[in-house]
Amino acid sequence: MIKLFTIGFAGKTAEQFFSLLLDARVKKIIDTRVNNASQLSGFAKGKDLRYFADAIGEIGYEHHLQYAPTKELLSMYRDHTITWTEYEVAYHQLLEDRKILDMTDINALDHCVLLCSEHEPDQCHRRLLAEYLQMENKNIKIFHLM
């Protein structure tokens, strides 16, 4: 079984965030944000997160922009131009167009965590991505760290 975790940093302190990662024995953070350098990200800003993850738990960090929604798609959803259902369909198509399954080593995802900012996974692309990968490989078990 491949354990694939998801996590959002919003609404969490650094202590809560890293405790969840350490308790789950996460090996690598896969950052799926379109913008990982925002000052609003606090401890989860890309370069800082890479440092903290390694220093606190010897956890790897990679930013995979190909997993992120486009800025336009994200803006349309945030501006209520499209519904969540329309966003899901468009994001799924984006993953297809980018040939995500061809460029992803599913087995290497064991004990990795898909990261974005949203606190809950319900309306977040990290959940959609995890489920998309799970459709390809039924050995993936998804765990949402909250």
Salt bridges, closest charged atoms under 4 A:
ASP31 OD2 - ARG33 NH2 2.62
GLU62 OE2 - LYS28 NZ 3.22
GLU62 OE1 - HIS64 NE2 2.59
GLU88 OE2 - ARG127 NH2 3.33
ASP110 OD1 - HIS111 ND1 3.28
GLU120 OE2 - HIS119 NE2 3.78
GLU131 OE1 - ARG127 NH1 2.93
